[in-house]
């Protein structure tokens, strides 16, 4: 048994024995002085903490958590998807890594449309053509090369061990059963998926059963031994390209060999004395978040009262304006060099927008101005994790396959799931509707273009020190979830666990309706909100925020794992 596997098992045992300040999942934060990892799966949090205990820094732990999630949290953890990593060092250095997927070289602007201009059988979000060129391995490799400390092999090995030796199938994974997608008799493209996620390709696993993934272990070993090239070149690249060719896909070995992650400057704003650092395009998160915070900085939100009707109204109006600009302007900067980023995040522009907000009447979302965000909603099945080491270095990572289990397609012989991120492009050029269909140019399909994303890994800092690490899954709701946790923490002074657990609402400009968490808001507030002109509907809780608050004065980290997540856990030491 590998030494890191032994460390993982020991830490897991300590957590199960409920030792002080070891692990958390639910409505109270865990405290630690030496390191903290908060992720959507307890095994990944344990792996990350073990890396910190072994002398690794926050980047090392983030890399190990990323690969571990690809094994133990297959609905969103991945090596076949992409994401964003935000870093803020204890020394004040900050940067980010963009490893969003790209469209294949053979992709075209109208590749999903029939002769009538309609999308064919949801082909942009389902099936082999929905797959973008994966970015996760390249992104984690680049972050490690730039800022890592421990040997790369040591960071990938825990994932290898868990894939090879197995781990208990959890209730969460059983609940997200792939059975509806893995009927190989219905579509041969899912044959490999059935072989991985169903016993003998026929019967689903149940909670508690040992789940082994030998093909994935072999793929991870190639990554362990050869770094980025172990995925984008050699045997794994051939397996991907051959699988694509045999099943009507368009990703080639050339697509894989050409893929590169990139280090990019962060979006920087300020809010009530805090520095706000978040992701730049092709994430829409940083720009939209900072724009909304700038608008809200001009209101006394604390005096209004958390989730009062007036508070909900004002925040909704900020959301409406932020998401409208998101739709009009944002996309891959390599294909949209003239995006007005500085203008959108300026305090002056926020003041102009603020003056258009009435304190007692809802605005109208005018669909004739410009198009909405996407033709199909982004899935909730993304995942976020936060890491802080004993030196105070901080990492905030959001990664995704897009839908739950991505495309649902496993590469034969390679054992990992492929994304369906092509659905995040605007698939119908020029087509706009009040229901949210879109055709705006910044996010139309082009070869090697990265699709726009809502992922919003964010770090708040003060006096050059990272204070709050936050992010979440949730598709287009992500930006608003991060916004509300920040408001809960900064304006209302809530404990980080309460800030994470508080109920949420969401407005995205179009469609012009607010999503409200059921049983989370007073009936009086909702009635007054409706009287202001806001249409709303109730739905169950959404998102899975994994956050860390660092109290600089006493040197204590507070980890909060959202109880909305089945297997989420904060683990510190």
N, C-alpha and C positions, 0 to 999 in steps of 0.2 A: 504493500500500500504506500502510495506517494506521501511525502511528509506534509504536503498541503492538505491532502485528504484527511490525514490524522488530525490536523489542526481544525479543520472544518467540523469533523465529528465531535471533537472535544468541546468546541464552542457551542455546537448544537446541544450537547448534553447539558452544559451549563445553563443555556437558555431554558431548556425544559425543566431544570431544577429551580427556575425562577430566582436566580441569584440577583442581588441588588444591581441596578443600573446596567443590566445586560441586554434586554430586548423588550420591544414594545410593539403592540399592534392594537389599535383602538383609540380611545378617547383621552389618553394621558401621555405626555411626552416622557421620553427616557433621557437621562442626563449622563454625560460622560466628559472626561477631561482630555483623553488622549486620542480619540478618533471616533468618527460616527459615520455610519452608512444607513441610508433609508431607501428601500427599494420595494418593488411590487412582489417580491418573493423572499421568504425568510432565508432560504439557502443562499441566494445571491447576496443578501446583506451579511450573512455569516462569512461567506468567501471574502467579500470586500474588507470586512473587519480583520480577518485573518491576515490579509495582505498588509494592512496597516500595522498589525502586531509584529509582522515579520520585517519591518523596517521600510516598507513601501510608503510612497507619498500618495496624495489624493488622486493624482493621475493614474498611478499604478493600480490603485483600488478600483477606480472607475473602469479601467480596461478589463480587469478581472470580472467585475460585476457584469459588464456588457456581454462577455462571452458566456458567463454562467447563465444569464437570463435566456440566451439562445437555446440552452439545454432544458432549463427547468420551468420557463415561462413562455412556451411556444406560441401563444396567441399574439404576443407583441415583441418579446425578446427575440433577437435575430442576428444572423450573419447574412441573411438574404434580403435585408431592407436597408434603412439608412437613418440618419438623425443629425443632431447638433449637440456639440459639447461646449459649454461656457466655463471658462477658467478665471479665477481671481486669486492671485497669490497673496500670502500674508505680507509680502514686500510691496504690494500695490500693483504689481504687474497684472494685466488682464488681457485675455485674448479668447478666440473661439475657433472651433473647427467645424467646417461644413462638410458633411458627408451625405448630403441628400442624394437620392438616386437620380440618374439621368435617363432621358429617352434614348433608345438605341439609334444607331446610325441610319437604319432603314425606316425610322419613324417618319410619318408625314402629318401635316396639319389636319387632314380630313380622313385619316386612316380608319376611323371607327364609324363613318357615316355610310348610310345606304344611298340609293339613287334619289331619294326624297330629302336628303339632308338630315335625317334622323339617325340617332345612334343605334347600331345594329345589336340587338340582344344584350345590351349592357356590356358590350365587348371591351369597353375601356376600363371596366372595373371587375370583370369576370373573365376567366380563361387565360390562356397562355399569352395573348397579346397585351394583357393588362400589366405585364411585368416590366419594371424599369431596371436598368443596370444597377446592381446592388452597391452600396457605399460603406456599409458598417465596418467591414474589416479594414478598408483603407483609412477610414477616419480614426479608428482606435490606434492603428499603426502609426499614423502621423502624429497624433497627440502624444503617444509614448516616445517616439523618436525625438520630439521637441522638448518634452517636459518630464518624461518618466525617469525612474531611478533604478528599480529592480530589473533583472533580466527579463526580456519578453517571454521566454519559455515558462518562467515561473508564474506568469500572469494568466497564461492560457491553460496551464496544466490542470487547475481545479475543474475547469469545464470538461476537459478530456476525461478526468476521473469520473465525474458525475454522468457523463454520457456512456462511458464504457462499463462502469460498475453498477450504474443505475441509482435511482432514488424513488421514494414512494410516490406514486401517482396521487395528486391532491384532489380534493373535492372541487377546487376551482377549475382545474384542467378537465375534470370529468364533466363539470357543468358546461364548459365551452366545447362540448363534444364535437369532433370533426365528422361524426358519422354521416351527416347530411352531405358532406362533400367527398367522402372517400369511397364511394361505391364504384369500384373499378369497372363493374359490369355496365354502368351507365356511361362512363367516359374513361377510356384507358389512360388519359393524362393523370388521373388520380390513383393509378395503381400503386405507385411508390408511396404515396401518402397513406394508403390503406395498410401497406406492409409495415410502415413505421408506427402509426398511431392506433392500430387495431391488432389484437392478437391473431396471428395466422392470417392477417389481412381480412378478418371477418367479424371479430367480436371486440367491442370496445373494452378498454381497461376500466377498472373501478378504483375508487379511492383506496389507497393503502397498498395496492399491488406494485411490485418492483417494476420500474420502467427503464429499459435499457435501449440505447440508440447507437449500435455499433458503427453504422455508416457515418453518422455525424461525428462520432469519436475519431474515425479515420480522417475525416475532413479537418477537424480541429487539430489533429496531430500535424497535418501538412502546414497549417497556419502556424502552429507552435514552432515548427522546425524551420520554416522558410519565410516567416513574416507575411507581409502583404502578398508577395509573389506566390505563397502557398495557396492563395485563393484565386488571384487574377491571372495566373499563368500555370502551366503544368497540368497535372491530372484533374484537379478540380475545375479549372477553366474548360478543359476538354469535355468533362462530364456535363457541365452546364450547356455548352455549345451543341454537343451531340443531342442532348435532351430537347433543346429548343428546335433543332432541325427536324428531329423525328416527330415532333408534335405540333408543327406549324408555327413555332415562335420565331422571333427575328433577332434575338441577342446572339452575337457571334464572339469568337475568341478575340477578334479585333476590338469589339466593344469593351470587353473586360480588360484587355491589355492597355487600352487608352484611358481607363477610368482613373481619376485622381481625386482625392479629398483635397481640401484647401484650408489654410489658416487665414482667417479674415478678422478685420477689426470689428469690435462690438458696436451695437447701438448704445449710446450713452445719453441718459437724461438725468434729471434731478427731481426729487419729490420730497418736500418738507424736510430738507436737510440731509436726505439720503441720496447717494449716487445710485442710479439704476442702470445695470448692465444687462443687456439681453441680445438676442440673436438678430443678425442682419439678414436681408434677403439672400437666398430665396425663402427664408422664413419671413412671414408677415408679422410675426409675434412682437419683435422688439419695437418696430416703428409704431404699430397700432397701440401697444401697451403704453409707450411713452407719450403718445399723442393723447390718449385718454387720461393718463395721470396729469398731464399739463392742464387739460380742461378742468379737471376736478380740483386741482390745487387752488382754484379761485373760489371754491365753495367751502363753507364751514360744515364739513360732513359730520364731525363729532356732535355739533349742536343739533343737527337734524335728527340724529339717533339712528343706530344701525338698523337697517331694513324697515325704517318707517316709510310711509308712502312717498314723502318728499325726497327722501334719500334714494329710494328705488327709482323715482322719476328722473332725478338729476343724473344718476349713474347710467340709466338706460339711454338718456340723451347723449351722454359721452360715448357710450357703446355704438349708438346709431351712427354718429359722425366718424368714429374711428373705423368702423367696418365699411362705411361707404367709401372712404378714401383708400382703404385696403383693396377694394374691388377695382377702383379706377386705375390705380397707379402701380401696384406691386407685382413683381415677378422675378425671374432669374436676372441678376444684374449683368451677367455676361451677354444677355440678349436685350436688355433694357438699360442702356448706359445713362439715360437721362432721367431716371426716377428722381423726383424732387425730395430726396430724403431729408436734407437739412431744413427745408421749408416745413415738411410734415411734422417734424419733431421740435419745431421752434416754439418758444413761449409766446411769441408774437402771434403766430398763427392760431395757437390755442385760445388766445384772448379773443380773436375774431370769431372763432367757433363758439366760445362761451357766450358771446353777446347774442347769438342766435337762439339761445335756450330760454324759453319761458319757464318760470318757476311753478306755473299751475296748469300748463297745457302741453300735451305731447306734440312733437313735430310729426310731419308726414314723411315717410320714406318714399321718395319720388323715383320710381324705376326708370323714368325717362332720362334721368341725368346720366347715369352710366350703369353698367350691368352689375349683377350681384356676384357672389363669390364663385360658386362652382355648380355645374349641372347636377352633380350628385353630392350628397352630404359626406363629409369626411367621417370615417369611423371613429368610435370611441376607443378602439383597441390599439392604443399606443401605450407606451410606458415611460415613466420618468423615475430617475434616481438622483439622489443628492449625496455628496461625499465631502467630509472635512477631515483633514489629518491633524496630528498634534501640533504642527507648526502654524496651523491656521490657514493652510491652503485649501481652497474650496473649488468644487467641481459640480456643475449642474448639467445633467444630460437628459435629453428626451430623444427616444428612438422608436421606430415603428415599422411595421409591415404594411400599414394602412388598415385594411379590414382585419377583423379577428382571424388570425392565422393567415393573413395576407390573401394571396390568391388561393390558398388551400392546396397548392401544388408543391410537392416535394421532388427535388431533383433525384432521379433514379441513381443509386449508387453513392450519392453524396449526403443524403439524409437530412437536408435542411429545407425549410419552407421558403418559397419565393414571395416577394411582395406583389401587390397590385396597385402600385403608386401611380401608374399612368392615368388612373381615374381622377387624379388631382389636377390634371390639365383641363383647360377649357376646350372641350371636345367639339363644340359646335360654333365655329367662328362666326361672330356677328349676331348670334341669337341670344336674345335677352327676354326674361319674363319675370313677373312679380313673384313667382314661386321660387326663384333662385337660380334659374338656368342662366348661363353666361356665355358671352362670346368675346370678352375684352382681349385685346391683342397682347398685353404683357404676359399672359399665361397660356397662350396657345402653343400647341405642340411644335417642336422643332428638334432635329437630331442633336443629341448631346446637351439638350437643354434640361435644366433642373425644374421640376414642377414646384409651384408655390406651396407653402406649408403654413399651418397655424401653430406648429410646435414653438413653445416659448420658454425654454430654459432660462432662468433669470437669477441674478445675484444682486442684492442690495448691499451697499458698503457705506461706511462712514469713516472719515479720516483715513482713508486708504485701507481699511480692514473690512473683509467680508463679514456681513452680519446675518443676512437672511438668504437662504438658498431655497428656491421654489420652482415647481413645474408640475405638470400633470398630463395625462391623456385626456381625450374628449373631443377630438376633431375640431370643428370651428369654435367650440365652446372653450377651448384651451385658454385663449387670450383673456377671456372674461373671468375664468376661474382664477388665473394668476392675479389678475387685477383685484379681485375681491379678497383674496388672501392678503395681499399687500395692504389694502384699505383696512381690513380687519386688524392687522398688526400695527400699522402706523397710525391711522386716524383714531381707531377705537381702543387701542392699547390691549388687545386680547392676547392672552397666552398663545403661543404658537400652535398648540394642539387644538385649542378652541377656535383659533383663526382658520385652521384647516377643516375642522368639523362643521363649521357654521353653514347654514343652508345657502343655496346659490340661485341666482337667476341669470338669464342670458338673452340678449337681443343682438342680432347680427345684421341689422339694416333691412335686409330682405330675406325671407318674407317678414312683413311688418307685424310681428307678434313676439311676445316675450315668453320664454320658457321659464316656469317657476317650479322650484322643488316642492313637491307635495308635502304637506304637514310641516313646512319650515317657516311659514310666515303667518302673521295674525290675519284673521278674516277682515278686520277693520282696515288694516293697511292695504290689503288687496282690493277692497271695495273703493277706497279713496284713490288708489292707483288707477283703477279702471275708470273712475269718474274724471280723471285727468285726460282720458282719451287713449289709454293703453289697452290694447287687446292682449290677452294672455291665455296660456293653457298650462295645466299641471302635468308634471311627469315625475317619475321616481328619481332618486338621487343619482348623480352622474359624476364622473371624474374619479381620480385617485391621486390626490396631491401627496407628494413625499417631500417633506421640508426639513430644514435644519435652521435653528436660530442659535447664533453664537453670542453669548454674553461676554463682551470683551473685558469688562471690569473684573469678573470673578473667574474668567477662563473656562466657563462651562458651556458645553454644547447641548442643545435641547433638540432631540430628534422626534419628529411627528410623522407617523405613517397613517394615512387616511383609512378610517375604518370602512370606507366604501370599497376598499380593495380586499379581496378574499384572503390572500396570502401575504399582504404587505407587512413589513416589519422594519422597525428601527433597531439597529444593533450598534452599541458603542462599548468602549472599554476605558 
